[in-house]
Amino acid sequence: MAKSPNAFRTISEAADEVGAPQHVLRFWETKFDFITPVKRAGGRRFYRPEDVTVLKGVRRLLHDEGLTIRGVQRLHKEQGLARLAAYGDPTTALEIDADVEREPVVAVAAAPFDAARLGAVLADLESAKARLDAVLGR
């Protein structure tokens, strides 16, 4: 029988889901203070669904996007845990409390769409590209 999506995961289940070995998850705990699985008797780790999402984001940033550990730490400091989690699951933005006792995942509303402003930004980018192409002789 499969686990509920809201069930806690053991370190082996989390490692399989994240796509990183167990020892890497333990290492990340030492480097990123925002990775805090629940520890039961005997030090056994259990990961919440939102922990797994954050771990997926960290793996993607480190392995796919090429950020360094310091880069991920800086991203967390500047943009918060929800931004890191968005890299782990782009379809869901997370709002995660900074407290040790975290609440369940809550969806965050998207910002309103402003087509005029996006059009102006696109025009600026296309203009900058044209100038670069001219300088580079393309």
ROSE-4610 file (N, C-alpha, C; in Angstrom, 1 decimal, always signed):
// ROSE-4610
residu = [M/M/M/A/A/A/K/K/K/S/S/S/P/P/P/N/N/N/A/A/A/F/F/F/R/R/R/T/T/T/I/I/I/S/S/S/E/E/E/A/A/A/A/A/A/D/D/D/E/E/E/V/V/V/G/G/G/A/A/A/P/P/P/Q/Q/Q/H/H/H/V/V/V/L/L/L/R/R/R/F/F/F/W/W/W/E/E/E/T/T/T/K/K/K/F/F/F/D/D/D/F/F/F/I/I/I/T/T/T/P/P/P/V/V/V/K/K/K/R/R/R/A/A/A/G/G/G/G/G/G/R/R/R/R/R/R/F/F/F/Y/Y/Y/R/R/R/P/P/P/E/E/E/D/D/D/V/V/V/T/T/T/V/V/V/L/L/L/K/K/K/G/G/G/V/V/V/R/R/R/R/R/R/L/L/L/L/L/L/H/H/H/D/D/D/E/E/E/G/G/G/L/L/L/T/T/T/I/I/I/R/R/R/G/G/G/V/V/V/Q/Q/Q/R/R/R/L/L/L/H/H/H/K/K/K/E/E/E/Q/Q/Q/G/G/G/L/L/L/A/A/A/R/R/R/L/L/L/A/A/A/A/A/A/Y/Y/Y/G/G/G/D/D/D/P/P/P/T/T/T/T/T/T/A/A/A/L/L/L/E/E/E/I/I/I/D/D/D/A/A/A/D/D/D/V/V/V/E/E/E/R/R/R/E/E/E/P/P/P/V/V/V/V/V/V/A/A/A/V/V/V/A/A/A/A/A/A/A/A/A/P/P/P/F/F/F/D/D/D/A/A/A/A/A/A/R/R/R/L/L/L/G/G/G/A/A/A/V/V/V/L/L/L/A/A/A/D/D/D/L/L/L/E/E/E/S/S/S/A/A/A/K/K/K/A/A/A/R/R/R/L/L/L/D/D/D/A/A/A/V/V/V/L/L/L/G/G/G/R/R/R]
num = [1/1/1/2/2/2/3/3/3/4/4/4/5/5/5/6/6/6/7/7/7/8/8/8/9/9/9/10/10/10/11/11/11/12/12/12/13/13/13/14/14/14/15/15/15/16/16/16/17/17/17/18/18/18/19/19/19/20/20/20/21/21/21/22/22/22/23/23/23/24/24/24/25/25/25/26/26/26/27/27/27/28/28/28/29/29/29/30/30/30/31/31/31/32/32/32/33/33/33/34/34/34/35/35/35/36/36/36/37/37/37/38/38/38/39/39/39/40/40/40/41/41/41/42/42/42/43/43/43/44/44/44/45/45/45/46/46/46/47/47/47/48/48/48/49/49/49/50/50/50/51/51/51/52/52/52/53/53/53/54/54/54/55/55/55/56/56/56/57/57/57/58/58/58/59/59/59/60/60/60/61/61/61/62/62/62/63/63/63/64/64/64/65/65/65/66/66/66/67/67/67/68/68/68/69/69/69/70/70/70/71/71/71/72/72/72/73/73/73/74/74/74/75/75/75/76/76/76/77/77/77/78/78/78/79/79/79/80/80/80/81/81/81/82/82/82/83/83/83/84/84/84/85/85/85/86/86/86/87/87/87/88/88/88/89/89/89/90/90/90/91/91/91/92/92/92/93/93/93/94/94/94/95/95/95/96/96/96/97/97/97/98/98/98/99/99/99/100/100/100/101/101/101/102/102/102/103/103/103/104/104/104/105/105/105/106/106/106/107/107/107/108/108/108/109/109/109/110/110/110/111/111/111/112/112/112/113/113/113/114/114/114/115/115/115/116/116/116/117/117/117/118/118/118/119/119/119/120/120/120/121/121/121/122/122/122/123/123/123/124/124/124/125/125/125/126/126/126/127/127/127/128/128/128/129/129/129/130/130/130/131/131/131/132/132/132/133/133/133/134/134/134/135/135/135/136/136/136/137/137/137/138/138/138]
x = [+0.8/+0.0/+0.9/+0.6/+1.4/+1.1/+2.1/+1.9/+1.1/+0.4/-0.3/+0.6/+0.2/+1.1/+1.5/+0.7/+1.1/+1.9/+2.2/+2.9/+4.4/+5.0/+6.4/+7.1/+8.3/+9.2/+10.4/+10.9/+12.2/+13.3/+14.5/+15.6/+15.8/+15.5/+15.7/+14.6/+13.4/+12.3/+12.5/+13.0/+13.2/+14.4/+15.4/+16.6/+16.1/+15.3/+14.8/+13.9/+13.1/+12.2/+13.0/+14.0/+14.8/+15.8/+16.3/+17.3/+18.7/+18.9/+20.2/+20.5/+21.7/+22.0/+21.7/+21.5/+21.2/+22.3/+23.5/+24.6/+24.7/+24.2/+24.1/+23.1/+21.9/+20.9/+21.4/+22.2/+22.8/+23.8/+24.6/+25.6/+24.9/+23.8/+23.1/+22.5/+22.1/+21.7/+22.8/+24.0/+25.1/+25.4/+25.0/+25.3/+24.2/+22.9/+21.8/+20.9/+20.8/+20.1/+18.6/+18.1/+16.7/+16.2/+17.2/+16.9/+16.9/+15.7/+15.5/+14.5/+14.8/+13.9/+13.5/+12.4/+12.0/+12.9/+13.5/+14.3/+13.6/+13.4/+12.8/+13.9/+13.5/+14.4/+15.4/+16.7/+17.7/+18.3/+17.8/+18.2/+17.7/+16.6/+16.0/+15.3/+15.6/+15.1/+13.8/+12.8/+11.6/+11.4/+11.1/+11.0/+9.5/+9.1/+7.8/+7.7/+6.5/+6.4/+7.0/+6.9/+7.5/+9.1/+9.6/+11.0/+11.5/+10.8/+11.2/+11.2/+10.2/+10.1/+11.3/+11.7/+12.9/+14.1/+14.2/+15.4/+15.5/+14.3/+14.3/+14.8/+14.4/+14.9/+16.4/+16.9/+18.3/+19.1/+18.6/+19.3/+19.3/+18.1/+18.1/+19.0/+19.1/+19.9/+21.4/+21.8/+23.2/+23.6/+22.8/+23.2/+22.8/+21.6/+21.1/+21.4/+21.3/+21.5/+22.9/+23.7/+25.2/+25.5/+24.5/+24.9/+25.8/+26.5/+27.4/+26.6/+27.1/+26.5/+26.2/+27.3/+27.1/+26.0/+25.9/+24.9/+23.5/+23.3/+22.0/+21.7/+22.8/+22.6/+22.2/+22.8/+22.5/+21.1/+20.7/+19.4/+18.3/+18.6/+17.7/+17.6/+18.8/+18.8/+18.1/+18.3/+17.7/+16.2/+15.9/+14.5/+13.6/+14.2/+13.4/+13.2/+12.7/+12.5/+11.4/+10.4/+9.4/+10.0/+11.0/+11.6/+12.4/+13.1/+13.9/+12.9/+11.8/+10.8/+10.2/+10.1/+9.5/+10.4/+11.7/+12.6/+12.4/+11.9/+11.6/+10.3/+9.4/+8.0/+7.5/+7.8/+7.4/+5.9/+5.1/+3.6/+3.0/+3.8/+3.3/+4.3/+3.8/+4.6/+4.3/+5.3/+5.1/+5.3/+4.5/+4.7/+5.0/+6.3/+6.8/+7.2/+6.7/+7.1/+8.5/+9.2/+10.6/+10.8/+9.7/+9.7/+10.1/+10.6/+11.0/+9.7/+8.6/+7.4/+6.6/+6.7/+6.1/+4.7/+4.0/+2.6/+2.6/+1.5/+1.4/+1.5/+1.8/+2.0/+0.8/+0.9/-0.2/+0.1/-0.8/-0.6/-0.5/+0.3/+0.4/-0.2/-1.0/-1.7/-0.6/-0.8/+0.1/-0.2/+0.9/+0.7/-0.1/-0.8/-1.7/-0.8/-1.4/-0.7/-0.8/+0.3/+0.3/+1.0/+0.1/+0.6/+1.4/+0.9/+1.6/+3.0/+3.2/+4.5/+5.4/+4.9/+5.7/+6.1/+5.2/+5.5/+6.6/+6.6/+7.6/+9.0/+9.0/+10.2/+10.8/+9.9/+10.3/+10.9/+10.3/+10.8/+12.2/+12.4/+13.7/+14.7/+14.4/+15.3/+15.6/+14.6/+14.9/+15.8/+15.6/+16.5/+17.9/+18.1/+19.4/+20.1/+19.3/+19.9/+20.3/+19.5/+19.9/+21.2/+21.3/+22.6/+23.8/+23.6/+24.7/+25.1/+24.0/+24.3/+25.1/+24.7/+25.5/+26.9/+27.1/+28.5/+29.3/+28.7/+29.4/+29.5/+28.9/+28.9/+28.2/+27.1/+26.2/+25.2]
y = [-1.2/+0.0/+1.2/+2.2/+3.4/+4.4/+5.2/+6.1/+7.3/+7.9/+9.2/+10.2/+11.2/+12.3/+13.1/+13.1/+13.9/+13.1/+11.9/+11.1/+11.5/+11.3/+11.5/+10.4/+10.8/+9.8/+9.5/+8.3/+7.9/+8.5/+8.5/+9.0/+8.3/+7.0/+6.2/+6.6/+6.7/+7.1/+8.6/+9.5/+10.8/+10.8/+10.1/+10.0/+9.5/+8.5/+8.0/+9.1/+9.7/+10.7/+12.0/+12.3/+13.5/+13.2/+11.9/+11.6/+11.8/+11.7/+11.9/+10.9/+10.4/+9.4/+9.9/+8.9/+9.3/+10.1/+9.7/+10.5/+11.9/+12.2/+13.6/+14.3/+13.7/+14.4/+14.8/+13.8/+14.1/+15.3/+15.3/+16.3/+17.7/+17.7/+18.9/+19.5/+18.6/+19.1/+19.9/+19.5/+20.3/+21.6/+21.7/+23.0/+23.9/+23.4/+24.2/+24.1/+25.2/+25.1/+25.0/+25.2/+25.1/+23.7/+22.8/+21.3/+20.7/+20.5/+20.0/+18.9/+17.7/+16.6/+16.3/+15.7/+15.3/+14.2/+14.2/+13.0/+12.3/+11.1/+10.2/+9.6/+8.7/+8.0/+7.3/+7.4/+6.7/+7.6/+8.8/+9.7/+9.4/+8.6/+8.3/+9.5/+9.8/+11.0/+10.7/+11.6/+11.6/+12.9/+12.9/+14.1/+14.4/+15.6/+16.1/+16.2/+16.2/+16.5/+17.8/+18.8/+20.1/+20.0/+19.2/+19.0/+18.3/+17.4/+16.7/+17.7/+18.5/+19.5/+20.5/+20.9/+21.8/+21.0/+19.8/+19.0/+18.8/+18.6/+18.6/+19.9/+21.0/+22.3/+22.5/+22.1/+22.1/+21.3/+20.1/+19.2/+19.8/+20.4/+21.0/+22.2/+23.0/+24.2/+23.8/+22.8/+22.4/+21.6/+20.6/+19.7/+20.1/+20.7/+21.1/+22.5/+23.4/+24.8/+25.3/+24.4/+24.7/+25.7/+26.0/+26.8/+26.1/+26.9/+26.3/+26.3/+25.6/+25.6/+27.0/+27.9/+29.3/+30.0/+29.7/+30.2/+29.9/+28.6/+28.2/+28.9/+29.0/+29.6/+31.1/+31.8/+33.2/+33.3/+32.4/+32.4/+32.3/+31.4/+31.2/+32.4/+33.1/+34.3/+35.4/+35.6/+36.7/+36.5/+35.3/+35.1/+34.1/+33.4/+32.6/+31.2/+30.4/+29.0/+28.7/+29.5/+29.3/+29.3/+30.2/+30.3/+29.0/+28.5/+27.2/+26.1/+26.1/+25.0/+25.1/+26.3/+26.4/+25.8/+25.7/+25.0/+23.4/+23.0/+21.6/+21.1/+22.0/+21.7/+23.0/+23.3/+24.6/+24.8/+23.7/+23.9/+24.4/+24.3/+24.7/+25.7/+26.8/+27.7/+27.5/+27.4/+27.0/+28.2/+28.3/+29.2/+28.4/+28.5/+27.7/+28.6/+28.4/+29.2/+28.9/+29.9/+29.8/+29.1/+29.0/+28.3/+26.8/+26.3/+24.9/+24.0/+24.4/+23.7/+24.3/+23.7/+24.2/+23.8/+24.6/+24.3/+23.5/+22.9/+22.3/+23.3/+22.8/+23.6/+24.3/+25.6/+26.5/+27.1/+27.1/+27.6/+29.2/+29.8/+31.3/+31.7/+32.8/+33.3/+33.9/+33.8/+34.3/+35.8/+36.6/+38.0/+38.2/+39.4/+39.6/+39.8/+39.4/+39.5/+40.9/+41.5/+42.8/+42.8/+42.6/+42.4/+43.6/+44.8/+46.0/+46.1/+45.9/+45.9/+44.8/+43.6/+42.6/+42.9/+43.5/+43.9/+45.0/+45.9/+46.9/+46.3/+45.3/+44.6/+43.8/+43.2/+42.4/+43.3/+44.5/+45.5/+45.9/+46.2/+46.6/+45.5/+44.3/+43.1/+43.0/+43.1/+42.9/+44.1/+45.3/+46.4/+46.2/+45.7/+45.4/+44.3/+43.3/+42.2/+42.7/+43.6/+44.2/+45.0/+45.8/+46.5/+45.6/+44.5/+43.6/+42.9/+42.5/+41.9/+42.8/+44.1/+45.1/+45.3/+45.3/+45.4/+44.2/+43.0/+41.7/+41.4/+42.3/+42.1/+40.9/+40.6/+39.5/+39.9]
z = [+0.0/+0.0/+0.0/-0.9/-1.0/+0.2/+0.5/+1.6/+1.1/+2.0/+1.8/+1.3/+0.5/+0.1/+1.3/+2.4/+3.6/+4.6/+4.4/+5.3/+5.4/+6.6/+6.7/+6.0/+5.5/+4.8/+5.6/+5.5/+6.1/+5.2/+5.7/+4.9/+3.6/+3.6/+2.4/+1.4/+1.9/+1.0/+0.5/+1.3/+0.9/-0.1/+0.1/-0.8/-2.2/-2.2/-3.5/-4.2/-3.4/-4.1/-4.6/-3.8/-4.2/-5.3/-5.3/-6.3/-5.8/-4.5/-3.9/-2.9/-2.7/-1.7/-0.3/+0.6/+2.0/+2.7/+2.4/+3.0/+2.5/+1.3/+0.8/+1.6/+1.9/+2.7/+4.1/+4.7/+6.0/+5.9/+4.8/+4.6/+4.5/+3.7/+3.5/+4.8/+5.7/+7.0/+7.7/+7.5/+8.2/+7.5/+6.2/+5.5/+5.4/+5.5/+5.3/+6.6/+7.4/+8.7/+8.5/+7.3/+7.0/+6.7/+6.6/+6.4/+7.8/+8.3/+9.7/+9.8/+9.4/+9.6/+11.0/+11.3/+12.6/+13.0/+14.2/+14.6/+15.8/+15.6/+16.7/+17.5/+18.4/+19.3/+18.5/+18.9/+18.2/+17.0/+16.9/+15.8/+14.5/+14.4/+13.1/+12.5/+11.2/+10.6/+9.9/+10.0/+9.2/+8.5/+7.2/+6.5/+6.2/+6.4/+6.1/+4.6/+4.0/+2.5/+2.1/+2.9/+2.5/+2.6/+3.5/+3.6/+2.3/+1.8/+0.6/-0.6/-0.6/-1.7/-1.6/-0.4/-0.3/-0.7/-0.3/-0.7/-2.2/-2.9/-4.3/-4.9/-4.3/-4.8/-4.6/-3.5/-3.2/-4.2/-4.5/-5.4/-6.8/-7.2/-8.5/-8.6/-7.6/-7.6/-7.7/-6.9/-6.8/-8.1/-8.5/-9.5/-10.9/-11.1/-12.4/-12.8/-11.8/-12.1/-11.8/-11.2/-11.0/-9.9/-8.9/-7.8/-6.8/-6.1/-5.0/-3.8/-2.7/-1.4/-0.9/-1.1/-0.7/-1.5/-2.7/-3.6/-3.1/-2.7/-2.2/-0.8/+0.0/+1.3/+1.1/+0.1/-0.2/-0.7/-1.6/-2.1/-1.0/-0.1/+1.1/+1.9/+2.2/+3.0/+2.3/+1.0/+0.3/-0.1/-0.4/-1.0/-0.2/+0.8/+1.7/+1.3/+2.2/+2.0/+0.9/+0.8/-0.3/-1.7/-1.9/-3.2/-3.5/-2.5/-2.6/-2.9/-2.2/-2.4/-3.8/-4.4/-5.7/-6.8/-6.5/-7.4/-7.3/-6.1/-6.0/-6.6/-6.6/-7.1/-7.7/-9.0/-9.6/-9.6/-9.5/-9.6/-8.3/-7.2/-5.9/-5.2/-4.9/-4.1/-2.6/-1.8/-0.4/+0.5/+1.6/+2.6/+3.9/+4.3/+5.4/+6.5/+7.7/+8.8/+9.2/+9.7/+10.1/+11.4/+12.1/+13.5/+13.3/+14.4/+14.4/+14.2/+14.8/+14.7/+13.5/+12.4/+11.2/+11.0/+10.3/+10.0/+8.6/+8.3/+7.0/+5.8/+4.7/+3.5/+3.1/+2.8/+2.4/+1.1/+0.1/-1.2/-1.1/-1.9/-2.0/-3.3/-3.2/-4.4/-5.3/-6.6/-7.6/-7.8/-8.2/-8.4/-9.6/-9.7/-10.8/-12.1/-13.3/-14.5/-15.1/-15.5/-16.1/-17.4/-18.5/-19.8/-20.4/-20.0/-20.5/-20.0/-18.7/-18.1/-18.7/-18.8/-19.4/-20.9/-21.6/-23.0/-23.0/-22.1/-22.0/-21.6/-20.7/-20.3/-21.5/-22.3/-23.4/-24.5/-24.7/-25.7/-25.3/-24.0/-23.5/-23.7/-23.4/-23.6/-25.1/-26.0/-27.4/-27.9/-27.4/-27.8/-27.3/-26.1/-25.6/-26.4/-26.8/-27.6/-29.0/-29.6/-30.8/-30.7/-29.6/-29.4/-29.3/-28.5/-28.3/-29.6/-30.4/-31.7/-32.6/-32.6/-33.4/-32.9/-31.6/-31.1/-31.4/-31.4/-31.6/-33.2/-34.0/-35.4/-36.0/-35.4/-35.8/-36.9]
